[in-house]
Amino acid sequence: MAPTKKVCVVGSGNWGSTIAKIIGNNALEHPELFNREVLMWVFEELIDGEKLTEIINTKHQNVKYLPGIDLPTNVIAVPDLTEATKEADILVFVVPHQFVHRLCNQIKHLVKPDCIAVTLIKGFEVAEGGGIHLISEVIRGELKIPCAVLMGANIANEVAHENYCEATIGCKNPEVGSLLKTLFQTAYFRIVVVEDETTVEICGALKNIVAVGAGFADGLGYGDNTKAAVIRLGLMEIVKFCEVFYPGARQGTFLESCGIADLVTTCYGGRNRRVAEAFAKTGKSIDVLEAEMLNGQQLQGPATAYEVYFMLQNKKMEDRFPLFTAIYRICKGEKPVADFIDCLKSHPEHM
């Protein structure tokens, strides 16, 4: 028999802990495929004087980022990144996208050459020359291993409570895609595998920008009709972004969970929407609201808006993506949030 795959989850926030729960249970259900022990790298913190890793390993709950949810006892929290990852056959990345490059640099000397990576991370990395890199590209470039993508309409707490939902895995290798489907799929978390890795990942990143716009509309007191317009125009800009910068996108991918479903869910229920609504209502900065509302979690929408705007500005394409551009400028304080609706009214889709 072939040796079983050792899995490490790199990250232990709200979503990382939720995914560790799924993977831990699936490792127990498929002992022929996966090693029983699933390691989870945890950035060490003190919670009431006790190490978070020790709490997870004794009480089997991440009391800070996923309170009230039991983790399988075979999920082991490890505070040392190199110790957690050095024997892994599958690395599952679930950290804020701003930290990926640094983490990969720390472990690239010890990653197995036949290791497989999967990113659940939504965002981009700013590149020299005015462009951006996909997070999967960063992981592939640093670790020299293949990297698949998992995205979908997945609010972590709902998945943790085992509410039915779907997700999309983008993986060019059908054999690897099948293995990853077994690793992630449950009765309540259903997976569709597609080969269009790039579009899956771009949808997951860009929807957070649109969700910020949805939050602005909510905070300004507009209703569901306005939010529907934000979602539609946001989807049009996502599709156009793929057409312009990543040609070859399959239209069907936008209809998967990673596409329209994730966009709708995030615009109604995600943290980017909540913080943006508070931004419009209170006038407080995004940084202040992030600290007040997210219990140490990182907000991805405004950061991704900056990364996208960085490229659009360098390519002189801001006018072709007015929704993305307006959201960036409002987050930066360059434009009043009340002007957001004017952006919708004058969007080129209506001309």
Buried (B, 14 or more C-beta within 10 A) or exposed (E): EEEBBBBBBBBBBBBBBBBBBBBBBBBBEBEEBBBEEBBBBBBBBEEEEEBBBEBBBEEBBBBBBBEEBEBBEBBBBBBEBEEBBBEBBBBBBBBBBBBBBEBBEEBBEBBBEEBBBBBBBBBBBBBEEEBBBBBBBBBBBBBEBBBBBBBBBBBBBBBBEBEEBBBBBBBEBEEBBEBBBBBBBBEBBBBBBBBBBBBBBBBBBBBBBBBBBBBBBBBBEBEEEBBBBBBBBBBBBBBBBBEEBBEEBBEEBBEBBBBBBBBBBBBBBBBBBBBBBBBBBEEBEBEEBBEEBBEEBBBBBBBBBBBBBBBBEEEEBBEBBBBBBBBBBBBBEEBEBEEBBEBBEEBEEEE
